[in-house]
Amino acid sequence: MQLDPATLLIVSAATTLLVGALFLATWRQAPESRSLAFWGAAHFVGAVGSAGLALRGQIPDLVSIGVANAIVLAAYGLIWSGVRSFEGLNPRVGWAMAGALVWCALCFVPAFYDSIVLRILYASAVATLYCGAATVEIWRGRDERLASRITAAAVLGLHGLFYCVRIPSTLLAPPRPGLNPLASPWVAILCFMTLLFSIASAFTFMALVKERAERKQRIAASTDALTGVRNRRAFAEAAQAAMTKQRGALLLFDLDRFKAVNDVHGHAVGDAVLVGFCAMTASLLPRGALLGRLGGEEFACFLPEVSPAEALARAEGLRHTFAQLVVPELPDLRVSVSIGIAQARDGVGFETLMLRADAALYTAKHGGRDRVAVAEMAAARAA
């Protein structure tokens, strides 16, 4: 059975149009995801270009060759812009349109316009370039672990590879002079590849946006809104999980006389002190340390695989650095922190460790503040 190439192009255009409508409808529900708008526009533009190609011989060649192909190339540029937007980069719409604009300029050159080989080579090279660039951008963002990221990179990469293969194939077996371009087997292959790309990109790109939204929700649910560190529940879960794999030390922090800071300087300054404490602590903690806010001016940190001496040295360093905090605009502002330490040992649960560290913190607070107390030492003094 043979299918009319023009019919295949129309089917491809209709499918691409529906995918574009899906992208734009989803964008209306999530307007913050500008990438959806770019991808929707790309598919709408691509559908118009495919329809123009399908009308070859029924409309002027200047439109079906010059304009239609330029529109298709612009669609690939917009897909690249959408990927850049998704990754938080400048979409560079000007560069996205560059391939189409150069095509239009070349069509005014008779040697180019009259050569189907040159036209195929240029169009294939531009599509390869945009798909390849989009693949690279998706892969660069892999530190953001999204399940569909690899699939999206594969979809873009394989589509770009198809156009890349078309370049040497055209050089080795150029179209016969006088042959209707729509009769070429490449047209049927191109239609099927476009259909597959439209459908696959709809699934994968939508999945990427959904996975990112879900990831943001998970992070928001486990993050303290003011300081950006883990909240109490998230810290407890992370610390418990870490304790099952390795020993370490639990540090409890309480900012001294914090109520007075709020009363004298205002809550805005108090919030800034909390944020500054977390920023300072995070910068001084070793890799793998877990930091969380328990509530108010109380914080906790789990240091994996540290000896009692190292935990004490870390705590003293944090205490000393925080006490040196100076705000030129607030010369009367003085801050300090009291710290309680409990060493995690085999058979000791998280709640028990918290109680021991809290007892040590109580000793530090009632021993004059701005000091560090260790649970074992605190228990010995009490005895």
C-alpha positions as CSV (number, residue, x, y, z in Angstrom):
1,M,0.0,0.0,0.0
2,Q,1.3,3.4,-0.9
3,L,0.3,6.6,0.9
4,D,0.2,9.9,-0.9
5,P,3.1,12.1,0.5
6,A,0.9,15.2,0.5
7,T,-1.6,13.3,2.7
8,L,1.2,12.2,5.0
9,L,2.3,15.8,5.4
10,I,-1.2,16.9,6.1
11,V,-1.6,14.2,8.8
12,S,1.7,15.3,10.3
13,A,0.6,18.9,10.3
14,A,-2.7,18.1,12.0
15,T,-0.9,16.0,14.7
16,T,1.6,18.8,15.2
17,L,-1.2,21.3,15.5
18,L,-3.0,19.3,18.1
19,V,0.2,18.9,20.1
20,G,0.8,22.7,19.9
21,A,-2.8,23.3,21.2
22,L,-2.1,20.9,24.1
23,F,1.1,22.8,25.0
24,L,-0.6,26.1,25.0
25,A,-3.6,24.9,26.9
26,T,-1.3,23.6,29.6
27,W,0.6,26.9,29.6
28,R,-2.6,28.7,30.3
29,Q,-3.0,26.6,33.4
30,A,0.7,27.1,34.4
31,P,1.7,30.5,33.0
32,E,4.9,30.5,35.0
33,S,6.2,27.8,32.7
34,R,7.2,29.9,29.7
35,S,8.8,26.9,28.1
36,L,5.3,25.5,27.4
37,A,4.5,28.6,25.4
38,F,7.6,28.3,23.3
39,W,6.9,24.6,22.6
40,G,3.3,25.3,21.8
41,A,4.2,28.1,19.4
42,A,6.9,25.9,17.9
43,H,4.3,23.2,17.1
44,F,1.8,25.6,15.7
45,V,4.4,27.1,13.5
46,G,5.7,23.7,12.5
47,A,2.1,22.7,11.5
48,V,1.8,25.7,9.3
49,G,5.1,24.9,7.6
50,S,4.2,21.3,7.1
51,A,0.9,22.3,5.5
52,G,2.8,24.6,3.2
53,L,5.1,21.8,2.1
54,A,2.1,19.5,1.5
55,L,0.6,22.1,-1.0
56,R,3.7,21.9,-3.2
57,G,2.5,22.3,-6.8
58,Q,-0.8,23.8,-5.7
59,I,0.6,27.1,-4.4
60,P,3.5,29.2,-5.8
61,D,6.9,27.6,-5.3
62,L,8.1,30.7,-3.5
63,V,5.6,29.9,-0.8
64,S,5.9,26.1,-0.6
65,I,9.7,26.2,-0.9
66,G,10.8,29.5,0.5
67,V,8.2,30.4,3.1
68,A,7.2,26.9,4.2
69,N,10.7,25.7,4.9
70,A,11.6,28.9,6.7
71,I,8.6,28.4,9.0
72,V,9.7,24.8,9.7
73,L,13.2,25.9,10.6
74,A,11.8,28.6,12.8
75,A,9.8,25.9,14.6
76,Y,13.0,24.0,15.5
77,G,14.5,27.2,16.7
78,L,11.6,27.8,19.0
79,I,11.9,24.3,20.4
80,W,15.5,25.1,21.3
81,S,14.3,28.4,22.9
82,G,11.7,26.4,24.9
83,V,14.4,24.1,26.2
84,R,16.6,27.1,27.2
85,S,13.6,28.7,28.9
86,F,12.9,25.4,30.8
87,E,16.5,25.4,32.0
88,G,16.2,29.0,33.2
89,L,18.4,30.5,30.4
90,N,17.8,33.3,28.0
91,P,15.6,31.9,25.2
92,R,17.6,33.8,22.6
93,V,14.7,34.1,20.2
94,G,16.9,36.0,17.8
95,W,19.2,33.1,17.4
96,A,16.2,30.8,17.2
97,M,15.0,32.7,14.1
98,A,18.5,33.0,12.6
99,G,18.3,29.7,10.7
100,A,15.0,30.7,9.0
101,L,16.2,34.2,8.2
102,V,19.4,32.9,6.6
103,W,17.2,30.5,4.6
104,C,15.1,33.4,3.3
105,A,18.2,35.3,2.3
106,L,19.7,32.3,0.5
107,C,16.5,31.8,-1.5
108,F,17.2,35.0,-3.3
109,V,20.4,33.4,-4.5
110,P,19.6,31.6,-7.8
111,A,22.3,28.9,-7.3
112,F,20.8,28.0,-4.0
113,Y,17.2,28.3,-4.8
114,D,17.5,26.2,-8.0
115,S,19.5,23.4,-6.2
116,I,17.3,20.9,-4.2
117,V,20.6,19.4,-2.9
118,L,21.8,22.6,-1.4
119,R,18.3,23.3,0.1
120,I,18.2,19.9,1.7
121,L,21.7,20.2,3.0
122,Y,21.1,23.6,4.6
123,A,17.7,22.7,6.1
124,S,19.0,19.4,7.5
125,A,22.1,21.1,9.0
126,V,20.0,23.8,10.7
127,A,17.5,21.3,12.1
128,T,20.5,19.1,13.3
129,L,22.0,22.2,15.0
130,Y,18.9,23.2,16.8
131,C,18.0,19.7,18.0
132,G,21.6,19.1,19.0
133,A,21.8,22.3,21.0
134,A,18.5,21.5,22.7
135,T,19.9,18.1,23.6
136,V,23.0,19.6,25.1
137,E,20.9,22.1,27.2
138,I,18.7,19.3,28.6
139,W,21.8,17.2,29.4
140,R,23.6,20.1,31.1
141,G,20.7,20.4,33.6
142,R,21.0,16.9,34.8
143,D,21.9,18.0,38.3
144,E,18.2,18.6,38.7
145,R,17.2,15.0,38.8
146,L,14.0,14.7,36.8
147,A,13.0,11.2,35.7
148,S,12.1,12.3,32.1
149,R,15.2,14.3,31.5
150,I,17.1,11.4,29.8
151,T,14.1,10.5,27.7
152,A,13.8,14.1,26.5
153,A,17.4,14.3,25.6
154,A,17.1,11.0,23.7
155,V,14.0,12.3,21.8
156,L,15.8,15.5,20.8
157,G,19.0,13.7,20.0
158,L,17.5,11.0,17.9
159,H,15.5,13.5,15.9
160,G,18.6,15.6,15.3
161,L,20.5,12.4,14.3
162,F,17.9,11.7,11.6
163,Y,18.6,15.1,10.0
164,C,22.3,14.6,10.4
165,V,22.1,11.2,8.6
166,R,20.1,12.9,5.8
167,I,23.1,15.1,4.9
168,P,25.5,12.4,3.8
169,S,22.6,10.4,2.3
170,T,21.7,13.4,0.1
171,L,25.3,13.8,-1.0
172,L,25.7,10.1,-1.8
173,A,22.3,9.7,-3.5
174,P,21.1,13.2,-4.6
175,P,17.5,13.5,-5.8
176,R,17.0,13.0,-9.6
177,P,16.6,16.2,-11.6
178,G,13.0,16.9,-12.4
179,L,11.6,14.4,-9.8
180,N,8.8,15.8,-7.7
181,P,10.3,16.3,-4.3
182,L,7.2,14.9,-2.6
183,A,7.8,11.6,-4.4
184,S,11.1,11.0,-2.6
185,P,11.1,8.3,0.1
186,W,12.7,10.8,2.4
187,V,9.4,12.7,2.5
188,A,7.5,9.6,3.9
189,I,10.3,9.0,6.4
190,L,10.3,12.7,7.4
191,C,6.6,12.6,8.0
192,F,6.8,9.6,10.2
193,M,9.7,11.0,12.1
194,T,7.8,14.3,12.6
195,L,4.8,12.4,13.9
196,L,6.9,10.4,16.3
197,F,8.8,13.5,17.4
198,S,5.6,15.5,18.0
199,I,4.0,12.8,20.1
200,A,7.1,11.9,22.0
201,S,8.0,15.5,22.7
202,A,4.4,16.1,24.0
203,F,4.8,13.3,26.5
204,T,8.3,14.0,27.6
205,F,8.2,17.8,27.8
206,M,4.9,17.7,29.7
207,A,6.4,15.1,32.0
208,L,9.4,17.3,32.6
209,V,7.3,20.3,33.6
210,K,5.1,18.1,35.8
211,E,8.1,16.5,37.5
212,R,9.7,19.9,38.2
213,A,6.4,21.2,39.7
214,E,6.2,18.1,42.0
215,R,9.8,18.5,42.9
216,K,9.3,22.1,43.9
217,Q,6.3,21.1,46.0
218,R,8.4,18.4,47.8
219,I,11.2,20.9,48.5
220,A,8.7,23.5,49.7
221,A,7.1,21.0,52.1
222,S,10.5,20.1,53.6
223,T,12.1,23.5,53.6
224,D,11.9,26.3,56.2
225,A,10.4,29.2,54.3
226,L,12.6,31.9,56.0
227,T,16.1,30.3,56.1
228,G,15.9,27.8,53.3
229,V,17.2,24.9,55.4
230,R,15.3,21.8,56.3
231,N,12.3,22.1,58.5
232,R,11.9,20.1,61.7
233,R,10.2,17.1,60.0
234,A,12.6,17.0,57.1
235,F,15.6,17.2,59.3
236,A,14.4,14.4,61.6
237,E,13.8,12.1,58.6
238,A,17.2,12.9,57.0
239,A,19.1,12.5,60.3
240,Q,17.3,9.3,61.2
241,A,18.2,7.9,57.7
242,A,21.8,9.0,58.1
243,M,22.1,7.4,61.5
244,T,21.1,4.0,60.1
245,K,24.2,4.1,57.8
246,Q,26.9,5.9,59.8
247,R,27.8,7.3,63.2
248,G,28.2,10.9,63.8
249,A,27.3,13.8,66.2
250,L,24.2,15.8,66.7
251,L,24.5,19.5,67.4
252,L,21.7,21.6,68.8
253,F,21.9,25.4,68.5
254,D,20.0,28.1,70.4
255,L,20.6,31.7,69.6
256,D,21.2,33.5,72.9
257,R,18.7,36.3,74.0
258,F,17.0,36.2,70.6
259,K,13.8,37.7,72.0
260,A,15.8,40.8,73.0
261,V,17.1,41.1,69.4
262,N,13.5,41.2,68.1
263,D,12.3,43.6,70.9
264,V,15.1,46.1,70.5
265,H,15.8,45.9,66.7
266,G,12.6,44.6,65.3
267,H,11.5,41.3,63.7
268,A,13.1,42.2,60.3
269,V,16.5,42.3,62.0
270,G,15.7,39.1,63.9
271,D,14.8,37.4,60.7
272,A,18.1,38.6,59.1
273,V,20.0,37.2,62.0
274,L,18.4,33.8,61.6
275,V,19.1,33.8,57.8
276,G,22.7,35.0,58.5
277,F,23.2,32.2,61.0
278,C,22.1,29.6,58.6
279,A,24.2,31.0,55.8
280,M,27.3,31.1,58.0
281,T,26.7,27.6,59.4
282,A,26.1,26.1,56.0
283,S,29.4,27.6,54.6
284,L,31.4,26.2,57.5
285,L,29.9,22.7,57.7
286,P,31.6,19.8,55.9
287,R,30.1,18.1,52.9
288,G,27.3,15.8,53.9
289,A,26.3,17.6,57.0
290,L,22.6,18.0,57.6
291,L,21.2,21.4,58.9
292,G,17.7,22.1,59.9
293,R,15.5,24.6,61.8
294,L,13.6,23.1,64.7
295,G,11.6,26.2,65.3
296,G,12.1,29.8,66.4
297,E,15.8,30.4,67.1
298,E,16.5,26.7,67.5
299,F,18.5,24.7,64.9
300,A,20.1,21.3,64.6
301,C,22.9,19.7,62.7
302,F,23.9,16.1,62.2
303,L,27.6,15.6,61.4
304,P,28.3,12.2,59.9
305,E,31.4,10.3,60.6
306,V,33.0,12.7,63.0
307,S,34.9,12.0,66.2
308,P,33.9,13.7,69.5
309,A,37.0,15.9,69.3
310,E,36.1,16.9,65.7
311,A,32.5,17.6,66.6
312,L,33.6,19.8,69.5
313,A,36.1,21.7,67.3
314,R,33.4,22.3,64.6
315,A,31.0,23.6,67.2
316,E,33.5,25.9,68.8
317,G,34.4,27.3,65.3
318,L,30.7,28.0,64.6
319,R,30.2,29.6,68.0
320,H,33.3,31.8,67.6
321,T,32.5,32.9,64.1
322,F,28.9,33.8,64.9
323,A,29.9,35.8,67.9
324,Q,32.0,38.0,65.6
325,L,29.1,39.0,63.4
326,V,29.0,42.8,63.1
327,V,26.4,44.9,61.3
328,P,27.8,48.4,60.8
329,E,24.3,49.9,60.7
330,L,23.5,48.3,64.0
331,P,26.6,48.9,66.3
332,D,24.6,47.8,69.4
333,L,23.6,44.4,67.9
334,R,25.4,41.5,69.7
335,V,24.7,37.9,68.9
336,S,25.9,34.6,70.2
337,V,24.8,31.0,70.2
338,S,24.8,28.1,72.7
339,I,25.5,24.6,71.4
340,G,24.8,21.1,72.8
341,I,26.5,18.1,71.4
342,A,25.6,14.4,71.6
343,Q,27.6,11.6,70.0
344,A,25.6,9.0,68.0
345,R,26.5,5.5,69.0
346,D,25.3,2.0,68.1
347,G,21.9,1.2,69.5
348,V,21.1,4.9,70.2
349,G,17.9,6.1,68.5
350,F,17.3,9.6,67.1
351,E,14.9,10.6,69.8
352,T,17.4,9.5,72.5
353,L,20.1,11.4,70.8
354,M,18.0,14.5,70.7
355,L,17.3,14.3,74.4
356,R,21.0,14.0,75.1
357,A,21.9,16.9,72.9
358,D,19.0,19.0,74.4
359,A,20.4,18.3,77.9
360,A,23.8,19.4,76.9
361,L,22.3,22.6,75.3
362,Y,20.5,23.2,78.6
363,T,23.8,23.0,80.4
364,A,25.4,25.5,77.9
365,K,22.5,27.9,78.3
366,H,22.5,27.9,82.1
367,G,26.3,27.9,82.3
368,G,26.4,31.4,80.9
369,R,25.4,31.1,77.2
370,D,27.8,31.5,74.3
371,R,29.4,28.2,74.9
372,V,29.5,24.6,73.9
373,A,28.5,21.6,76.1
374,V,28.9,17.9,75.4
375,A,26.3,15.5,76.5
376,E,28.6,13.1,78.3
377,M,30.4,15.9,80.1
378,A,27.2,17.5,81.0
379,A,25.9,14.3,82.6
380,A,29.1,13.9,84.5
381,R,28.8,17.4,85.9
382,A,25.2,16.7,86.9
383,A,26.3,13.5,88.7
